[in-house]
C-alpha cells in the first residue's frame, strides 16, 4: 500500500520530478521531507477520500501525526478501512 500511496501523492500533487523510489516511507511529508504545505495536505486528503473512501478530519488532534509520513498515513488508512 505504501508504494500505491506514494504514487497517489505524486499524482494528486503533480510532483513531476519525483518518483515512487525517491520518497522514503518514513521521511516527513512536510517541512524537511517532501516539503508539502497545508494546501498540499488538503489536496492529498481529498485524493485519499476518493481513492480509499477514508476521511481524514482536519480538526482531529492527531492529524499532524497521521500525515507525518507515508508509513503513518498508510497505517491510518488501513485501520480506518477495518
C-alpha positions as CSV (number, residue, x, y, z in Angstrom):
1,X,0.0,0.0,0.0
2,X,2.9,2.4,0.7
3,X,4.0,2.5,-3.0
4,X,0.4,3.0,-4.1
5,X,0.1,5.8,-1.6
6,X,3.4,7.4,-2.9
7,X,2.1,7.3,-6.4
8,X,-1.2,8.9,-5.2
9,X,0.9,11.7,-3.6
10,X,2.9,12.2,-6.8
11,X,-0.3,12.3,-9.0
12,X,-2.5,14.3,-6.7
13,X,0.1,17.0,-6.1
14,X,1.6,17.0,-9.6
15,X,5.1,16.2,-8.3
16,X,6.6,15.6,-11.8
17,X,10.3,15.5,-10.7
18,X,9.7,12.8,-8.1
19,X,9.3,9.1,-8.5
20,X,8.0,6.5,-6.0
21,X,11.6,5.4,-5.3
22,X,12.5,9.0,-4.3
23,X,10.0,9.0,-1.4
24,X,11.2,7.5,1.8
25,X,8.3,5.9,3.6
26,X,9.5,7.1,7.0
27,X,10.6,10.6,5.9
28,X,8.5,13.6,6.9
29,X,5.9,14.6,4.3
30,X,6.0,18.3,5.5
31,X,8.9,20.7,6.0
32,X,12.2,18.9,5.7
33,X,10.9,15.8,4.0
34,X,8.9,16.3,0.8
35,X,8.3,19.9,1.8
36,X,4.5,19.7,1.5
37,X,2.3,22.5,2.9
38,X,-1.2,22.9,4.2
39,X,-2.7,23.2,0.7
40,X,-1.0,20.0,-0.3
41,X,-2.5,18.3,2.8
42,X,-6.0,19.4,1.7
43,X,-5.5,18.1,-1.8
44,X,-4.0,14.9,-0.5
45,X,-6.8,14.4,1.9
46,X,-9.3,14.7,-1.0
47,X,-7.4,12.2,-3.1
48,X,-7.3,9.8,-0.2
49,X,-11.0,10.2,0.3
50,X,-11.7,9.5,-3.4
51,X,-9.4,6.5,-3.7
52,X,-9.8,4.8,-0.3
53,X,-13.1,6.2,0.9
54,X,-11.4,7.3,4.1
55,X,-12.0,10.8,5.5
56,X,-9.2,12.4,7.5
57,X,-10.7,15.1,9.6
58,X,-8.5,18.2,9.7
59,X,-9.9,19.1,13.1
60,X,-8.6,15.8,14.7
61,X,-5.8,16.5,17.1
62,X,-3.7,13.7,15.7
63,X,-4.0,14.9,12.1
64,X,-0.3,16.0,12.2
65,X,0.7,12.6,13.3
66,X,-1.4,10.9,10.6
67,X,0.3,13.0,7.9
68,X,3.8,12.7,9.4
69,X,5.0,10.1,6.9
70,X,3.8,7.7,4.2
71,X,4.0,4.9,6.7
72,X,1.8,6.6,9.3
73,X,-0.6,7.6,6.5
74,X,-0.8,4.0,5.2
75,X,-1.3,2.7,8.7
76,X,-4.2,5.2,9.4
77,X,-5.9,4.3,6.1
78,X,-5.6,0.5,6.8
79,X,-7.0,1.0,10.3
80,X,-9.9,3.2,9.1
81,X,-10.9,0.7,6.5
82,X,-11.0,-2.0,9.1
